[in-house]
């Protein structure tokens, strides 16, 4: 290699480096759109969906196309690597390109970066990375006026026959600016954030947009490194739109996505611990099914069981632990729908003080109904046969109650330790119990009791030692909805009043929090439940 030529090629200006970076992003976005468009065609063949090139390969291909000789292209690629190492400490765009090109960060960061960048430079998002996750045509909010254009791509791809014209199959090259100081309006940035962060909680997106507004008002949004420590006070201007630097915006986007992954994994771990009925840190097939349905109710039961069995076969384990559960959730995109049920009743999460106030009214119904089920269910009823943790039988309900009481006690102890000055900064074993976890376990417990009570023929003895009994079986449950519920009930997850009771025996006063005492209180229930051993119950 000619070292003199290499030294000369390495003297690239920042503008030259930004031009190469813009061309690489442009080529990758265009290739992704073409590949997505071809996969949507009914006559697409595997030959057309080739391997996606990395950023370094795209840059090398551009050098090879420009100079023709591999030796010259090699020198330019090496010189370009030296240049981005020089300029990465000066400019954010070069810094992030270096991270992606040298694979210093996970590939998910590049995917999220490109998705947001694509929204910035494109109005029509049909056939893009974002379109692969959404069912219908997509346009950014600012380009909504073009949605009805009959010559636009959404109508052609959705309504034309398989034999489409060459014009409809043509994908124009996506142009990415190479400006050193690339600015967009604050309104545009917030609109794109709301679109790209569509799978996040609305409160999180609102906070992110408010942070953008604060940065734009301070006037210190820049791509230069190191960033300014303080900015001059913004002068009062009228009729001037607030602006934000695109590279700074993309830096904030990547940071927000990383925080979102942490939030989602914590939520999944809370769901794992809430659905782990017996608290052994392992999930049976029944426990896994209930957890997945609590996250995504639209999943097919057969698909969930296949997901579980395939994971066991691949890992060679008998059950799933928390680490494997997180891996399965990522592989099957459960992480994308973790906030899907926020608007539902099961998604309600408040402070633990609210939980204690709710539980004070609900405890009688839970304990009383569980006792009544143990008294009144026929001896051969399937709820008296335990086929494994999480199967929904009476024993699993009791195990869930024991775990719920244990979590409440651990949370109370953690709060007490944090209030003591002598324990500040000291590691404590109860730090893993959060208010979100306690609420998740509460809703899981309520769902289990509702399902068990719905399977009963009604309460025969409303309380122990009652002089009269219900002779006639109750009618089947009517379809339930919030508009038909009984407001008088303290918790409207329960079925009708003939399947529940709030009268519990005196054994449950005072309230117990340890497993041996609770098992003693429910000795009758445990003595009338049959537990199948591993040899008698086939593994799901």
Residue pairs with C-beta under 8 A, 6 or more apart in sequence:
1 71
1 74
1 75
1 78
2 75
5 75
6 75
6 78
6 79
9 75
9 76
9 79
10 78
10 79
10 82
10 83
12 79
12 80
12 83
14 87
14 90
14 91
14 94
14 180
15 178
15 180
16 83
17 80
17 83
17 84
17 87
17 94
18 91
18 93
18 94
18 178
18 179
18 180
19 178
20 59
20 62
20 80
21 93
21 94
21 97
21 178
22 176
22 177
22 178
23 62
23 176
23 178
24 55
24 58
24 59
24 62
24 97
25 114
25 117
25 176
26 173
26 174
26 175
26 176
27 58
27 62
28 52
28 53
28 55
28 58
28 114
29 114
29 117
29 118
29 121
29 122
29 128
29 174
29 176
30 171
30 172
30 173
30 174
31 52
31 53
32 52
32 114
32 128
32 129
33 127
33 128
33 171
33 174
34 171
35 48
35 49
35 50
35 52
36 127
36 128
36 129
36 131
36 132
37 127
37 157
37 169
37 171
38 44
38 48
38 49
39 49
40 127
40 157
41 162
41 164
41 169
42 162
43 162
53 61
54 101
55 97
55 100
55 101
55 110
56 77
56 101
59 77
59 80
59 101
60 73
60 77
63 72
63 73
63 76
63 77
63 80
64 70
64 73
66 73
67 73
67 76
84 94
84 97
84 98
84 101
85 98
87 94
88 94
88 95
88 97
88 98
89 95
89 225
90 224
90 225
91 180
91 223
91 224
91 225
91 247
92 223
92 224
92 225
92 247
92 248
92 250
92 251
93 223
93 247
95 225
96 113
96 247
96 250
96 251
96 254
98 104
99 105
99 109
100 109
100 110
100 113
108 257
108 261
109 254
109 257
109 258
111 129
112 196
112 253
112 254
112 257
113 250
113 253
113 254
114 129
115 128
115 129
115 130
115 196
116 192
116 196
116 249
116 250
116 253
117 176
117 250
118 125
118 128
118 129
118 130
118 174
119 125
119 130
119 140
119 192
119 195
119 196
120 184
120 188
120 192
120 246
121 174
121 175
121 176
121 177
122 128
122 140
122 174
123 139
123 140
123 142
123 143
123 146
124 139
124 143
124 146
124 152
124 153
124 154
125 131
125 138
125 139
125 140
126 137
126 138
126 153
126 154
126 157
127 153
127 157
127 171
128 138
130 138
130 195
130 196
131 137
131 138
133 336
136 154
137 147
137 153
137 154
137 157
137 158
138 195
139 146
139 147
139 154
140 191
140 192
140 195
141 191
141 194
141 195
142 187
142 188
142 191
146 152
147 154
149 155
153 168
156 164
156 168
157 168
160 168
180 223
181 222
181 223
181 245
182 223
182 245
182 246
182 247
183 221
183 243
183 244
183 245
183 246
184 243
184 244
184 246
184 249
185 241
185 242
185 243
185 244
186 212
186 213
186 216
186 241
186 242
186 243
186 244
187 241
187 242
189 212
189 244
189 249
190 209
190 212
190 213
193 205
193 208
193 209
193 212
193 253
194 205
194 209
196 253
197 204
197 205
197 208
197 256
197 260
199 336
199 337
199 339
200 260
200 339
201 339
201 342
204 256
204 260
204 263
208 252
208 256
211 252
212 244
212 249
212 252
213 242
215 221
215 244
215 248
215 252
216 242
216 243
216 244
217 234
217 242
218 231
218 234
219 231
219 232
219 234
220 227
220 228
220 230
220 231
221 243
221 244
221 245
221 248
221 249
222 228
222 245
222 248
223 245
223 246
223 247
223 248
227 248
261 335
264 335
264 338
265 326
265 335
266 436
267 338
267 339
267 436
268 295
268 325
268 326
268 329
268 334
268 335
268 338
269 322
269 326
270 434
270 436
270 437
270 440
271 291
271 294
271 295
271 440
272 283
272 291
272 322
272 325
273 322
273 437
273 440
273 441
274 291
274 437
274 440
274 441
274 443
274 444
275 283
275 287
275 288
275 290
275 291
275 294
275 390
275 444
276 282
276 283
276 287
276 389
276 403
277 287
277 389
277 390
277 396
277 399
277 400
277 403
278 389
278 390
278 396
278 399
278 403
279 399
279 402
279 403
279 406
280 389
281 321
281 322
282 318
282 319
282 320
282 321
283 291
283 319
283 320
283 321
283 325
283 390
284 319
284 388
284 389
284 390
284 391
284 540
285 305
285 308
285 309
285 388
285 539
285 540
286 387
286 388
286 389
286 390
286 391
286 392
286 540
287 389
287 390
288 304
288 308
288 320
288 325
288 390
289 301
289 304
289 305
289 308
289 390
290 390
290 444
290 447
290 448
291 325
292 299
292 304
292 307
292 334
293 299
293 304
294 341
294 346
294 443
294 444
294 447
295 329
295 334
295 337
295 338
295 340
295 341
296 334
296 337
296 340
297 341
305 540
307 328
307 332
308 320
308 540
309 540
311 320
311 324
311 328
312 318
312 319
312 320
315 324
317 324
318 539
320 328
328 334
329 335
341 347
345 443
345 492
345 493
346 443
346 447
348 439
348 443
349 435
349 436
349 439
349 440
350 435
350 439
351 435
352 408
352 411
352 415
352 435
352 438
355 408
355 435
355 438
355 439
355 442
356 408
358 442
358 490
358 491
359 408
359 442
361 490
361 491
362 446
362 490
362 491
363 511
364 502
364 503
364 504
365 489
365 490
365 491
365 494
365 500
365 501
365 502
366 401
366 445
366 446
366 449
367 401
367 504
367 508
368 463
368 500
368 501
368 502
368 503
368 504
369 449
369 453
369 459
369 494
369 499
369 500
369 501
370 394
370 397
370 398
370 401
370 449
370 522
370 525
371 464
371 504
371 505
371 522
371 524
371 525
372 459
372 460
372 461
372 462
372 463
372 500
372 501
373 383
373 394
373 452
373 453
373 456
374 394
374 522
374 524
374 525
374 528
375 460
375 461
375 464
375 524
376 456
376 457
376 458
376 459
376 460
376 461
377 383
377 384
377 394
377 456
379 528
382 393
382 455
383 392
383 393
383 394
383 452
383 455
383 456
384 393
384 394
384 528
384 529
384 530
385 393
385 529
385 530
385 532
386 393
386 394
386 395
386 396
386 529
386 530
386 531
386 532
387 393
387 532
387 537
388 532
388 537
389 396
389 399
390 396
392 448
392 451
392 452
393 452
393 529
394 452
394 525
394 529
395 525
395 526
395 529
395 531
396 448
397 445
397 448
397 449
397 452
398 518
398 519
398 522
398 525
398 526
400 441
400 444
400 445
400 448
401 445
401 518
402 515
402 518
402 519
403 441
404 438
404 441
404 442
404 445
405 511
405 512
405 513
405 514
405 518
406 513
406 515
407 433
407 437
407 438
407 441
408 438
408 513
409 513
410 430
410 433
411 430
411 433
411 434
411 435
411 438
413 430
414 428
414 430
414 431
414 433
417 423
417 426
417 428
417 430
418 424
418 428
446 491
446 493
446 494
447 493
449 493
449 494
450 493
450 494
450 495
453 494
453 495
453 499
453 500
454 477
454 495
454 499
456 499
457 473
457 474
458 470
458 473
458 474
458 498
458 499
459 470
459 498
459 499
459 500
459 501
460 469
460 470
461 469
462 470
462 501
462 503
463 501
463 503
463 504
463 505
464 505
470 498
474 496
474 498
474 499
477 495
477 496
477 499
478 484
478 496
480 495
482 492
485 492
486 492
486 496
486 497
489 497
494 500
507 520
507 521
508 521
512 518
512 521
519 526
